Amino acid sequence: MSEKLAWLAGIIDGEGYVSVKLNGKVWQPIIQITNTSPELMVGVTSALEALKLSSYSCLAYDRSKK
């Protein structure tokens, strides 16, 4: 688990964005990762699933489809 977490931290550091948003009276963390490698994004999804987070979303955009 610690290896996946370390890998994910490196991806967030290199490809990511970290912020917080005020949602009513609660601060909500936001982590965004942008990359063009589908394989990398599958790895990110796998790491997030292994962490058993309460919620997250992954969005994909295929530029080849216009």
All heavy atoms as a GROMACS GRO file, in nm:
protein
  504
    1MET      N    1   0.083  -0.120   0.000
    1MET     CA    2   0.000   0.000   0.000
    1MET      C    3   0.086   0.126   0.000
    1MET      O    4   0.056   0.221  -0.069
    1MET     CB    5  -0.095  -0.002   0.120
    1MET     CG    6  -0.174   0.125   0.139
    1MET     SD    7  -0.300   0.157   0.017
    1MET     CE    8  -0.435   0.072   0.088
    2SER      N    9   0.194   0.126   0.078
    2SER     CA   10   0.276   0.245   0.087
    2SER      C   11   0.345   0.277  -0.046
    2SER      O   12   0.366   0.394  -0.078
    2SER     CB   13   0.379   0.233   0.200
    2SER     OG   14   0.468   0.127   0.173
    3GLU      N   15   0.375   0.173  -0.125
    3GLU     CA   16   0.435   0.197  -0.256
    3GLU      C   17   0.336   0.265  -0.350
    3GLU      O   18   0.373   0.356  -0.424
    3GLU     CB   19   0.485   0.067  -0.318
    3GLU     CG   20   0.611   0.015  -0.253
    3GLU     CD   21   0.662  -0.111  -0.320
    3GLU    OE1   22   0.624  -0.139  -0.436
    3GLU    OE2   23   0.741  -0.180  -0.255
    4LYS      N   24   0.210   0.220  -0.348
    4LYS     CA   25   0.108   0.284  -0.432
    4LYS      C   26   0.085   0.428  -0.389
    4LYS      O   27   0.068   0.517  -0.472
    4LYS     CB   28  -0.025   0.208  -0.425
    4LYS     CG   29  -0.032   0.092  -0.519
    4LYS     CD   30  -0.174   0.044  -0.532
    4LYS     CE   31  -0.175  -0.067  -0.634
    4LYS     NZ   32  -0.306  -0.100  -0.681
    5LEU      N   33   0.083   0.451  -0.258
    5LEU     CA   34   0.063   0.586  -0.208
    5LEU      C   35   0.180   0.676  -0.247
    5LEU      O   36   0.160   0.791  -0.289
    5LEU     CB   37   0.045   0.584  -0.056
    5LEU     CG   38   0.010   0.715   0.012
    5LEU    CD1   39  -0.115   0.777  -0.048
    5LEU    CD2   40  -0.008   0.695   0.160
    6ALA      N   41   0.302   0.625  -0.238
    6ALA     CA   42   0.420   0.703  -0.278
    6ALA      C   43   0.416   0.732  -0.428
    6ALA      O   44   0.448   0.843  -0.472
    6ALA     CB   45   0.547   0.628  -0.240
    7TRP      N   46   0.378   0.632  -0.508
    7TRP     CA   47   0.367   0.652  -0.652
    7TRP      C   48   0.263   0.759  -0.683
    7TRP      O   49   0.288   0.849  -0.763
    7TRP     CB   50   0.328   0.519  -0.719
    7TRP     CG   51   0.310   0.532  -0.867
    7TRP    CD1   52   0.407   0.528  -0.963
    7TRP    CD2   53   0.186   0.551  -0.937
    7TRP    NE1   54   0.352   0.543  -1.087
    7TRP    CE2   55   0.215   0.558  -1.074
    7TRP    CE3   56   0.053   0.562  -0.896
    7TRP    CZ2   57   0.118   0.576  -1.171
    7TRP    CZ3   58  -0.044   0.580  -0.992
    7TRP    CH2   59  -0.012   0.587  -1.128
    8LEU      N   60   0.146   0.750  -0.618
    8LEU     CA   61   0.040   0.848  -0.640
    8LEU      C   62   0.084   0.988  -0.598
    8LEU      O   63   0.056   1.086  -0.668
    8LEU     CB   64  -0.088   0.807  -0.565
    8LEU     CG   65  -0.211   0.894  -0.585
    8LEU    CD1   66  -0.250   0.901  -0.732
    8LEU    CD2   67  -0.326   0.841  -0.501
    9ALA      N   68   0.156   0.998  -0.488
    9ALA     CA   69   0.207   1.129  -0.443
    9ALA      C   70   0.301   1.189  -0.549
    9ALA      O   71   0.296   1.309  -0.576
    9ALA     CB   72   0.280   1.114  -0.311
   10GLY      N   73   0.385   1.104  -0.610
   10GLY     CA   74   0.474   1.152  -0.716
   10GLY      C   75   0.398   1.200  -0.838
   10GLY      O   76   0.432   1.301  -0.899
   11ILE      N   77   0.292   1.127  -0.874
   11ILE     CA   78   0.209   1.168  -0.988
   11ILE      C   79   0.139   1.300  -0.958
   11ILE      O   80   0.136   1.391  -1.042
   11ILE     CB   81   0.105   1.059  -1.023
   11ILE    CG1   82   0.175   0.931  -1.069
   11ILE    CG2   83   0.007   1.108  -1.128
   11ILE    CD1   84   0.262   0.945  -1.192
   12ILE      N   85   0.086   1.314  -0.838
   12ILE     CA   86   0.020   1.440  -0.800
   12ILE      C   87   0.121   1.554  -0.802
   12ILE      O   88   0.092   1.664  -0.852
   12ILE     CB   89  -0.048   1.428  -0.662
   12ILE    CG1   90  -0.165   1.330  -0.671
   12ILE    CG2   91  -0.094   1.564  -0.611
   12ILE    CD1   92  -0.222   1.290  -0.536
   13ASP      N   93   0.242   1.530  -0.753
   13ASP     CA   94   0.345   1.633  -0.751
   13ASP      C   95   0.383   1.676  -0.893
   13ASP      O   96   0.398   1.795  -0.920
   13ASP     CB   97   0.468   1.581  -0.677
   13ASP     CG   98   0.577   1.687  -0.665
   13ASP    OD1   99   0.545   1.803  -0.633
   13ASP    OD2  100   0.695   1.652  -0.687
   14GLY      N  101   0.395   1.580  -0.985
   14GLY     CA  102   0.439   1.612  -1.119
   14GLY      C  103   0.329   1.651  -1.215
   14GLY      O  104   0.350   1.732  -1.305
   15GLU      N  105   0.212   1.593  -1.200
   15GLU     CA  106   0.104   1.612  -1.297
   15GLU      C  107  -0.022   1.672  -1.235
   15GLU      O  108  -0.122   1.684  -1.303
   15GLU     CB  109   0.065   1.476  -1.358
   15GLU     CG  110   0.179   1.397  -1.418
   15GLU     CD  111   0.233   1.458  -1.546
   15GLU    OE1  112   0.155   1.523  -1.618
   15GLU    OE2  113   0.352   1.442  -1.572
   16GLY      N  114  -0.017   1.703  -1.106
   16GLY     CA  115  -0.140   1.736  -1.037
   16GLY      C  116  -0.155   1.879  -0.990
   16GLY      O  117  -0.067   1.963  -1.006
   17TYR      N  118  -0.268   1.900  -0.930
   17TYR     CA  119  -0.309   2.030  -0.875
   17TYR      C  120  -0.382   2.000  -0.744
   17TYR      O  121  -0.469   1.913  -0.739
   17TYR     CB  122  -0.404   2.097  -0.976
   17TYR     CG  123  -0.482   2.214  -0.924
   17TYR    CD1  124  -0.425   2.340  -0.915
   17TYR    CD2  125  -0.615   2.199  -0.885
   17TYR    CE1  126  -0.498   2.448  -0.870
   17TYR    CE2  127  -0.689   2.307  -0.839
   17TYR     CZ  128  -0.630   2.431  -0.832
   17TYR     OH  129  -0.702   2.537  -0.786
   18VAL      N  130  -0.345   2.070  -0.639
   18VAL     CA  131  -0.407   2.048  -0.508
   18VAL      C  132  -0.465   2.181  -0.461
   18VAL      O  133  -0.398   2.284  -0.466
   18VAL     CB  134  -0.305   1.995  -0.405
   18VAL    CG1  135  -0.370   1.977  -0.269
   18VAL    CG2  136  -0.243   1.865  -0.453
   19SER      N  137  -0.590   2.176  -0.414
   19SER     CA  138  -0.657   2.297  -0.367
   19SER      C  139  -0.764   2.258  -0.265
   19SER      O  140  -0.784   2.140  -0.236
   19SER     CB  141  -0.722   2.370  -0.486
   19SER     OG  142  -0.779   2.492  -0.445
   20VAL      N  143  -0.832   2.356  -0.213
   20VAL     CA  144  -0.949   2.335  -0.128
   20VAL      C  145  -1.059   2.429  -0.174
   20VAL      O  146  -1.032   2.536  -0.229
   20VAL     CB  147  -0.920   2.357   0.022
   20VAL    CG1  148  -0.830   2.250   0.077
   20VAL    CG2  149  -0.863   2.494   0.048
   21LYS      N  150  -1.183   2.388  -0.153
   21LYS     CA  151  -1.299   2.468  -0.192
   21LYS      C  152  -1.394   2.472  -0.074
   21LYS      O  153  -1.418   2.369  -0.009
   21LYS     CB  154  -1.364   2.403  -0.314
   21LYS     CG  155  -1.495   2.465  -0.356
   21LYS     CD  156  -1.547   2.398  -0.480
   21LYS     CE  157  -1.652   2.297  -0.445
   21LYS     NZ  158  -1.723   2.241  -0.560
   22LEU      N  159  -1.448   2.588  -0.045
   22LEU     CA  160  -1.548   2.601   0.061
   22LEU      C  161  -1.683   2.558   0.006
   22LEU      O  162  -1.735   2.617  -0.088
   22LEU     CB  163  -1.553   2.745   0.112
   22LEU     CG  164  -1.642   2.770   0.233
   22LEU    CD1  165  -1.600   2.682   0.351
   22LEU    CD2  166  -1.638   2.916   0.272
   23ASN      N  167  -1.737   2.451   0.061
   23ASN     CA  168  -1.865   2.396   0.020
   23ASN      C  169  -1.962   2.415   0.136
   23ASN      O  170  -1.971   2.332   0.225
   23ASN     CB  171  -1.847   2.248  -0.017
   23ASN     CG  172  -1.970   2.189  -0.081
   23ASN    OD1  173  -2.070   2.257  -0.102
   23ASN    ND2  174  -1.963   2.062  -0.113
   24GLY      N  175  -2.034   2.527   0.133
   24GLY     CA  176  -2.118   2.562   0.248
   24GLY      C  177  -2.029   2.605   0.363
   24GLY      O  178  -1.960   2.704   0.355
   25LYS      N  179  -2.027   2.525   0.470
   25LYS     CA  180  -1.941   2.553   0.585
   25LYS      C  181  -1.827   2.452   0.597
   25LYS      O  182  -1.757   2.449   0.696
   25LYS     CB  183  -2.024   2.553   0.713
   25LYS     CG  184  -2.125   2.665   0.719
   25LYS     CD  185  -2.198   2.664   0.850
   25LYS     CE  186  -2.296   2.779   0.856
   25LYS     NZ  187  -2.367   2.786   0.984
   26VAL      N  188  -1.812   2.369   0.495
   26VAL     CA  189  -1.712   2.262   0.499
   26VAL      C  190  -1.608   2.284   0.390
   26VAL      O  191  -1.642   2.311   0.274
   26VAL     CB  192  -1.781   2.124   0.478
   26VAL    CG1  193  -1.679   2.012   0.475
   26VAL    CG2  194  -1.885   2.099   0.585
   27TRP      N  195  -1.481   2.273   0.428
   27TRP     CA  196  -1.374   2.281   0.329
   27TRP      C  197  -1.358   2.145   0.263
   27TRP      O  198  -1.344   2.043   0.329
   27TRP     CB  199  -1.243   2.324   0.395
   27TRP     CG  200  -1.244   2.468   0.433
   27TRP    CD1  201  -1.271   2.520   0.555
   27TRP    CD2  202  -1.220   2.578   0.346
   27TRP    NE1  203  -1.265   2.657   0.552
   27TRP    CE2  204  -1.234   2.696   0.424
   27TRP    CE3  205  -1.189   2.592   0.212
   27TRP    CZ2  206  -1.215   2.823   0.371
   27TRP    CZ3  207  -1.171   2.719   0.160
   27TRP    CH2  208  -1.184   2.832   0.238
   28GLN      N  209  -1.361   2.144   0.130
   28GLN     CA  210  -1.352   2.020   0.053
   28GLN      C  211  -1.218   2.018  -0.021
   28GLN      O  212  -1.188   2.110  -0.098
   28GLN     CB  213  -1.466   2.015  -0.047
   28GLN     CG  214  -1.465   1.896  -0.138
   28GLN     CD  215  -1.582   1.900  -0.236
   28GLN    OE1  216  -1.653   1.999  -0.247
   28GLN    NE2  217  -1.599   1.793  -0.308
   29PRO      N  218  -1.136   1.913   0.000
   29PRO     CA  219  -1.009   1.905  -0.074
   29PRO      C  220  -1.033   1.870  -0.220
   29PRO      O  221  -1.126   1.796  -0.253
   29PRO     CB  222  -0.933   1.794  -0.002
   29PRO     CG  223  -1.040   1.709   0.057
   29PRO     CD  224  -1.154   1.802   0.091
   30ILE      N  225  -0.950   1.924  -0.307
   30ILE     CA  226  -0.957   1.895  -0.450
   30ILE      C  227  -0.818   1.856  -0.498
   30ILE      O  228  -0.721   1.929  -0.475
   30ILE     CB  229  -1.007   2.018  -0.530
   30ILE    CG1  230  -1.146   2.057  -0.484
   30ILE    CG2  231  -1.000   1.991  -0.679
   30ILE    CD1  232  -1.193   2.189  -0.539
   31ILE      N  233  -0.809   1.742  -0.562
   31ILE     CA  234  -0.686   1.698  -0.625
   31ILE      C  235  -0.720   1.668  -0.771
   31ILE      O  236  -0.810   1.589  -0.799
   31ILE     CB  237  -0.627   1.572  -0.559
   31ILE    CG1  238  -0.596   1.600  -0.412
   31ILE    CG2  239  -0.504   1.524  -0.634
   31ILE    CD1  240  -0.557   1.477  -0.333
   32GLN      N  241  -0.650   1.734  -0.861
   32GLN     CA  242  -0.675   1.715  -1.004
   32GLN      C  243  -0.547   1.667  -1.070
   32GLN      O  244  -0.440   1.723  -1.046
   32GLN     CB  245  -0.720   1.847  -1.065
   32GLN     CG  246  -0.745   1.842  -1.213
   32GLN     CD  247  -0.793   1.975  -1.266
   32GLN    OE1  248  -0.863   2.048  -1.197
   32GLN    NE2  249  -0.755   2.008  -1.386
   33ILE      N  250  -0.556   1.564  -1.152
   33ILE     CA  251  -0.442   1.511  -1.226
   33ILE      C  252  -0.477   1.517  -1.374
   33ILE      O  253  -0.582   1.466  -1.415
   33ILE     CB  254  -0.409   1.367  -1.184
   33ILE    CG1  255  -0.375   1.362  -1.035
   33ILE    CG2  256  -0.296   1.311  -1.269
   33ILE    CD1  257  -0.369   1.224  -0.977
   34THR      N  258  -0.390   1.577  -1.453
   34THR     CA  259  -0.411   1.588  -1.596
   34THR      C  260  -0.295   1.521  -1.667
   34THR      O  261  -0.179   1.553  -1.639
   34THR     CB  262  -0.421   1.735  -1.639
   34THR    OG1  263  -0.523   1.798  -1.562
   34THR    CG2  264  -0.452   1.748  -1.786
   35ASN      N  265  -0.325   1.428  -1.757
   35ASN     CA  266  -0.221   1.358  -1.830
   35ASN      C  267  -0.282   1.296  -1.955
   35ASN      O  268  -0.400   1.265  -1.957
   35ASN     CB  269  -0.159   1.248  -1.741
   35ASN     CG  270  -0.034   1.192  -1.800
   35ASN    OD1  271  -0.039   1.106  -1.886
   35ASN    ND2  272   0.079   1.239  -1.753
   36THR      N  273  -0.202   1.279  -2.058
   36THR     CA  274  -0.253   1.223  -2.184
   36THR      C  275  -0.234   1.072  -2.195
   36THR      O  276  -0.276   1.013  -2.293
   36THR     CB  277  -0.182   1.289  -2.304
   36THR    OG1  278  -0.042   1.267  -2.294
   36THR    CG2  279  -0.212   1.439  -2.309
   37SER      N  280  -0.175   1.009  -2.095
   37SER     CA  281  -0.151   0.865  -2.099
   37SER      C  282  -0.267   0.788  -2.035
   37SER      O  283  -0.286   0.795  -1.914
   37SER     CB  284  -0.021   0.830  -2.026
   37SER     OG  285  -0.012   0.692  -2.005
   38PRO      N  286  -0.342   0.713  -2.116
   38PRO     CA  287  -0.450   0.634  -2.057
   38PRO      C  288  -0.398   0.532  -1.955
   38PRO      O  289  -0.463   0.508  -1.853
   38PRO     CB  290  -0.512   0.562  -2.177
   38PRO     CG  291  -0.472   0.643  -2.296
   38PRO     CD  292  -0.340   0.703  -2.262
   39GLU      N  293  -0.280   0.476  -1.979
   39GLU     CA  294  -0.223   0.378  -1.887
   39GLU      C  295  -0.194   0.441  -1.751
   39GLU      O  296  -0.219   0.380  -1.646
   39GLU     CB  297  -0.095   0.316  -1.945
   39GLU     CG  298  -0.117   0.232  -2.068
   39GLU     CD  299  -0.124   0.313  -2.198
   39GLU    OE1  300  -0.100   0.437  -2.196
   39GLU    OE2  301  -0.155   0.253  -2.301
   40LEU      N  302  -0.140   0.562  -1.753
   40LEU     CA  303  -0.112   0.631  -1.628
   40LEU      C  304  -0.242   0.658  -1.551
   40LEU      O  305  -0.249   0.636  -1.430
   40LEU     CB  306  -0.038   0.762  -1.653
   40LEU     CG  307   0.000   0.835  -1.524
   40LEU    CD1  308   0.148   0.870  -1.526
   40LEU    CD2  309  -0.084   0.957  -1.503
   41MET      N  310  -0.345   0.701  -1.622
   41MET     CA  311  -0.471   0.734  -1.556
   41MET      C  312  -0.539   0.608  -1.501
   41MET      O  313  -0.605   0.614  -1.398
   41MET     CB  314  -0.563   0.810  -1.651
   41MET     CG  315  -0.505   0.945  -1.695
   41MET     SD  316  -0.448   1.049  -1.558
   41MET     CE  317  -0.602   1.098  -1.485
   42VAL      N  318  -0.521   0.493  -1.567
   42VAL     CA  319  -0.572   0.367  -1.513
   42VAL      C  320  -0.499   0.337  -1.383
   42VAL      O  321  -0.559   0.293  -1.284
   42VAL     CB  322  -0.556   0.252  -1.615
   42VAL    CG1  323  -0.577   0.117  -1.549
   42VAL    CG2  324  -0.654   0.271  -1.730
   43GLY      N  325  -0.368   0.361  -1.379
   43GLY     CA  326  -0.290   0.342  -1.256
   43GLY      C  327  -0.337   0.433  -1.144
   43GLY      O  328  -0.344   0.392  -1.028
   44VAL      N  329  -0.369   0.557  -1.179
   44VAL     CA  330  -0.420   0.652  -1.079
   44VAL      C  331  -0.552   0.602  -1.022
   44VAL      O  332  -0.572   0.601  -0.901
   44VAL     CB  333  -0.436   0.794  -1.140
   44VAL    CG1  334  -0.517   0.884  -1.050
   44VAL    CG2  335  -0.300   0.855  -1.169
   45THR      N  336  -0.641   0.558  -1.110
   45THR     CA  337  -0.770   0.505  -1.065
   45THR      C  338  -0.751   0.384  -0.974
   45THR      O  339  -0.816   0.373  -0.869
   45THR     CB  340  -0.858   0.468  -1.186
   45THR    OG1  341  -0.876   0.584  -1.267
   45THR    CG2  342  -0.993   0.416  -1.142
   46SER      N  343  -0.660   0.296  -1.011
   46SER     CA  344  -0.631   0.178  -0.930
   46SER      C  345  -0.578   0.217  -0.792
   46SER      O  346  -0.618   0.161  -0.690
   46SER     CB  347  -0.529   0.090  -1.003
   46SER     OG  348  -0.488  -0.016  -0.921
   47ALA      N  349  -0.489   0.316  -0.788
   47ALA     CA  350  -0.435   0.362  -0.660
   47ALA      C  351  -0.544   0.425  -0.574
   47ALA      O  352  -0.550   0.401  -0.453
   47ALA     CB  353  -0.322   0.461  -0.684
   48LEU      N  354  -0.633   0.502  -0.634
   48LEU     CA  355  -0.742   0.564  -0.559
   48LEU      C  356  -0.836   0.458  -0.503
   48LEU      O  357  -0.882   0.468  -0.389
   48LEU     CB  358  -0.819   0.662  -0.648
   48LEU     CG  359  -0.745   0.789  -0.687
   48LEU    CD1  360  -0.825   0.867  -0.792
   48LEU    CD2  361  -0.714   0.875  -0.566
   49GLU      N  362  -0.863   0.355  -0.583
   49GLU     CA  363  -0.950   0.247  -0.534
   49GLU      C  364  -0.884   0.173  -0.418
   49GLU      O  365  -0.951   0.135  -0.323
   49GLU     CB  366  -0.981   0.150  -0.649
   49GLU     CG  367  -1.076   0.208  -0.751
   49GLU     CD  368  -1.093   0.122  -0.874
   49GLU    OE1  369  -1.022   0.020  -0.888
   49GLU    OE2  370  -1.178   0.158  -0.958
   50ALA      N  371  -0.753   0.153  -0.424
   50ALA     CA  372  -0.682   0.083  -0.317
   50ALA      C  373  -0.684   0.163  -0.187
   50ALA      O  374  -0.683   0.106  -0.078
   50ALA     CB  375  -0.538   0.057  -0.359
   51LEU      N  376  -0.691   0.297  -0.198
   51LEU     CA  377  -0.696   0.382  -0.079
   51LEU      C  378  -0.834   0.383  -0.014
   51LEU      O  379  -0.850   0.433   0.098
   51LEU     CB  380  -0.656   0.526  -0.116
   51LEU     CG  381  -0.510   0.544  -0.153
   51LEU    CD1  382  -0.487   0.685  -0.206
   51LEU    CD2  383  -0.420   0.517  -0.034
   52LYS      N  384  -0.935   0.331  -0.084
   52LYS     CA  385  -1.072   0.323  -0.032
   52LYS      C  386  -1.123   0.459   0.015
   52LYS      O  387  -1.176   0.475   0.125
   52LYS     CB  388  -1.083   0.220   0.080
   52LYS     CG  389  -1.044   0.082   0.033
   52LYS     CD  390  -1.057  -0.020   0.143
   52LYS     CE  391  -0.995  -0.145   0.092
   52LYS     NZ  392  -1.051  -0.264   0.096
   53LEU      N  393  -1.106   0.558  -0.071
   53LEU     CA  394  -1.156   0.692  -0.041
   53LEU      C  395  -1.308   0.693  -0.043
   53LEU      O  396  -1.371   0.613  -0.114
   53LEU     CB  397  -1.102   0.792  -0.143
   53LEU     CG  398  -0.951   0.805  -0.149
   53LEU    CD1  399  -0.911   0.898  -0.262
   53LEU    CD2  400  -0.896   0.855  -0.018
   54SER      N  401  -1.367   0.784   0.031
   54SER     CA  402  -1.514   0.788   0.037
   54SER      C  403  -1.574   0.831  -0.096
   54SER      O  404  -1.682   0.786  -0.133
   54SER     CB  405  -1.560   0.882   0.149
   54SER     OG  406  -1.510   1.012   0.127
   55SER      N  407  -1.505   0.917  -0.169
   55SER     CA  408  -1.555   0.957  -0.300
   55SER      C  409  -1.443   1.017  -0.383
   55SER      O  410  -1.351   1.077  -0.331
   55SER     CB  411  -1.670   1.058  -0.288
   55SER     OG  412  -1.622   1.180  -0.237
   56TYR      N  413  -1.454   0.995  -0.512
   56TYR     CA  414  -1.365   1.057  -0.608
   56TYR      C  415  -1.430   1.042  -0.744
   56TYR      O  416  -1.520   0.961  -0.763
   56TYR     CB  417  -1.224   0.996  -0.606
   56TYR     CG  418  -1.217   0.853  -0.652
   56TYR    CD1  419  -1.196   0.822  -0.786
   56TYR    CD2  420  -1.231   0.748  -0.563
   56TYR    CE1  421  -1.192   0.691  -0.828
   56TYR    CE2  422  -1.225   0.617  -0.605
   56TYR     CZ  423  -1.205   0.589  -0.738
   56TYR     OH  424  -1.199   0.460  -0.779
   57SER      N  425  -1.385   1.120  -0.840
   57SER     CA  426  -1.436   1.106  -0.977
   57SER      C  427  -1.319   1.113  -1.074
   57SER      O  428  -1.221   1.182  -1.050
   57SER     CB  429  -1.540   1.213  -1.008
   57SER     OG  430  -1.482   1.340  -1.002
   58CYS      N  431  -1.331   1.040  -1.180
   58CYS     CA  432  -1.231   1.040  -1.287
   58CYS      C  433  -1.302   1.073  -1.417
   58CYS      O  434  -1.402   1.010  -1.451
   58CYS     CB  435  -1.163   0.904  -1.298
   58CYS     SG  436  -1.062   0.865  -1.156
   59LEU      N  437  -1.250   1.170  -1.487
   59LEU     CA  438  -1.307   1.209  -1.616
   59LEU      C  439  -1.204   1.185  -1.723
   59LEU      O  440  -1.085   1.209  -1.704
   59LEU     CB  441  -1.345   1.358  -1.614
   59LEU     CG  442  -1.441   1.402  -1.505
   59LEU    CD1  443  -1.457   1.552  -1.507
   59LEU    CD2  444  -1.575   1.334  -1.521
   60ALA      N  445  -1.247   1.138  -1.838
   60ALA     CA  446  -1.156   1.114  -1.950
   60ALA      C  447  -1.209   1.185  -2.074
   60ALA      O  448  -1.330   1.195  -2.095
   60ALA     CB  449  -1.144   0.965  -1.977
   61TYR      N  450  -1.118   1.235  -2.153
   61TYR     CA  451  -1.154   1.302  -2.277
   61TYR      C  452  -1.070   1.243  -2.388
   61TYR      O  453  -0.947   1.242  -2.380
   61TYR     CB  454  -1.131   1.452  -2.265
   61TYR     CG  455  -1.153   1.528  -2.393
   61TYR    CD1  456  -1.282   1.547  -2.441
   61TYR    CD2  457  -1.047   1.580  -2.465
   61TYR    CE1  458  -1.304   1.616  -2.559
   61TYR    CE2  459  -1.070   1.650  -2.583
   61TYR     CZ  460  -1.197   1.666  -2.629
   61TYR     OH  461  -1.219   1.735  -2.745
   62ASP      N  462  -1.132   1.189  -2.490
   62ASP     CA  463  -1.062   1.131  -2.602
   62ASP      C  464  -1.059   1.233  -2.716
   62ASP      O  465  -1.160   1.259  -2.780
   62ASP     CB  466  -1.134   1.002  -2.647
   62ASP     CG  467  -1.059   0.928  -2.755
   62ASP    OD1  468  -0.962   0.983  -2.812
   62ASP    OD2  469  -1.098   0.814  -2.783
   63ARG      N  470  -0.940   1.290  -2.740
   63ARG     CA  471  -0.926   1.394  -2.843
   63ARG      C  472  -0.943   1.340  -2.985
   63ARG      O  473  -0.964   1.416  -3.078
   63ARG     CB  474  -0.791   1.463  -2.830
   63ARG     CG  475  -0.781   1.547  -2.708
   63ARG     CD  476  -0.644   1.614  -2.702
   63ARG     NE  477  -0.631   1.689  -2.580
   63ARG     CZ  478  -0.627   1.820  -2.577
   63ARG    NH1  479  -0.631   1.890  -2.686
   63ARG    NH2  480  -0.616   1.882  -2.461
   64SER      N  481  -0.931   1.208  -3.003
   64SER     CA  482  -0.945   1.153  -3.138
   64SER      C  483  -1.090   1.153  -3.185
   64SER      O  484  -1.117   1.143  -3.303
   64SER     CB  485  -0.888   1.010  -3.142
   64SER     OG  486  -0.968   0.923  -3.065
   65LYS      N  487  -1.183   1.165  -3.091
   65LYS     CA  488  -1.325   1.170  -3.125
   65LYS      C  489  -1.369   1.315  -3.128
   65LYS      O  490  -1.368   1.384  -3.028
   65LYS     CB  491  -1.408   1.091  -3.024
   65LYS     CG  492  -1.374   0.946  -3.024
   65LYS     CD  493  -1.457   0.870  -2.924
   65LYS     CE  494  -1.422   0.725  -2.926
   65LYS     NZ  495  -1.497   0.648  -2.829
   66LYS      N  496  -1.410   1.362  -3.244
   66LYS     CA  497  -1.450   1.504  -3.258
   66LYS      C  498  -1.596   1.518  -3.284
   66LYS      O  499  -1.663   1.444  -3.340
   66LYS     CB  500  -1.370   1.571  -3.367
   66LYS     CG  501  -1.225   1.577  -3.332
   66LYS     CD  502  -1.148   1.650  -3.436
   66LYS     CE  503  -1.002   1.657  -3.390
   66LYS     NZ  504  -0.924   1.742  -3.468
   0.00000   0.00000   0.00000
